[in-house]
Amino acid sequence: MQFMVKAYDGEGVLEKRMEARPAHLKRMEELGSKVICGGGILDEEGKMKGSMLVVDFPDRAALDAWLKEEPYVVAQVWEKIEVERYNVVFLGGKKA
């Protein structure tokens, strides 16, 4: 199952984000092909305000278990997390 995860940072957590970033990136790499795409959500000034991921997990319970240990969750960087089922149709300009 594919999911879109939109996670918004809390107010004034940039320092926490930067401290947790290496662990976050390592966990993303460990997920391998389960990560379809991911990146930062930017405000009007181009500053980081959150993250968006498209991931593939067997079910919502598996995604939730992974999120519980996500470094940005553990470090309380992500204040609000929205999860929706997703269906990738095009990837890299080609039909998936």
C-alpha positions in Angstrom: 0.0 0.0 0.0 1.2 3.4 -0.9 0.8 6.3 1.5 1.5 10.1 1.3 2.8 11.4 4.6 2.7 15.2 5.1 4.5 16.2 8.3 4.6 19.7 9.6 7.3 21.1 11.9 6.4 22.7 15.2 7.3 26.3 15.8 11.0 27.1 16.4 12.3 23.6 15.9 14.9 24.2 13.2 17.8 23.4 15.6 16.1 20.1 16.6 15.5 19.3 12.9 19.1 19.8 12.0 20.3 17.7 15.0 17.9 14.8 14.1 18.5 15.1 10.3 21.4 12.6 10.0 19.4 9.9 11.8 16.3 10.8 9.7 18.3 10.4 6.5 19.9 7.2 7.6 16.4 5.7 8.4 15.1 6.8 5.0 18.1 5.1 3.3 17.4 1.9 5.4 13.8 1.8 4.0 15.3 1.5 0.5 12.6 1.0 -2.1 9.8 1.5 0.4 10.5 5.2 -0.1 9.1 6.3 -3.4 9.9 9.9 -3.0 10.5 12.4 -0.2 11.6 15.9 0.5 11.1 19.1 2.4 8.0 21.3 2.4 9.0 25.0 2.1 7.4 28.2 3.1 7.1 31.3 0.9 10.7 32.3 1.8 12.1 28.9 0.9 12.6 27.9 4.6 11.8 24.3 5.7 8.5 23.9 7.4 7.9 20.2 7.1 8.4 17.0 5.1 6.4 15.1 2.5 7.0 11.4 1.8 5.4 8.8 -0.5 6.1 5.4 1.0 5.1 1.8 0.4 4.2 -0.3 3.4 2.2 -3.6 3.7 -0.5 -1.7 5.7 -1.2 1.3 7.8 -0.2 -0.5 11.0 3.3 -1.0 9.6 3.5 2.6 8.6 2.4 3.7 12.0 5.0 1.4 13.7 7.7 3.0 11.5 6.5 6.5 12.3 6.8 5.9 16.0 10.5 5.5 15.7 11.1 8.1 13.0 13.8 10.5 14.4 11.8 13.6 13.6 8.9 12.2 15.6 11.2 11.1 18.5 12.9 14.5 18.6 9.5 16.2 18.4 10.2 18.1 15.2 7.1 17.0 13.4 4.1 18.5 15.2 1.3 17.5 12.9 1.3 14.4 10.6 -1.3 13.7 7.9 -1.4 10.3 6.3 -3.5 9.4 3.2 -3.6 6.4 0.9 -1.9 7.2 -2.3 -1.5 5.7 -5.8 1.6 6.5 -7.8 0.7 6.6 -11.5 3.7 8.5 -12.9 7.2 8.4 -11.6 10.1 10.2 -13.2 8.0 11.2 -16.2 6.9 7.6 -16.9 3.9 5.6 -16.1 4.7 3.6 -13.0 
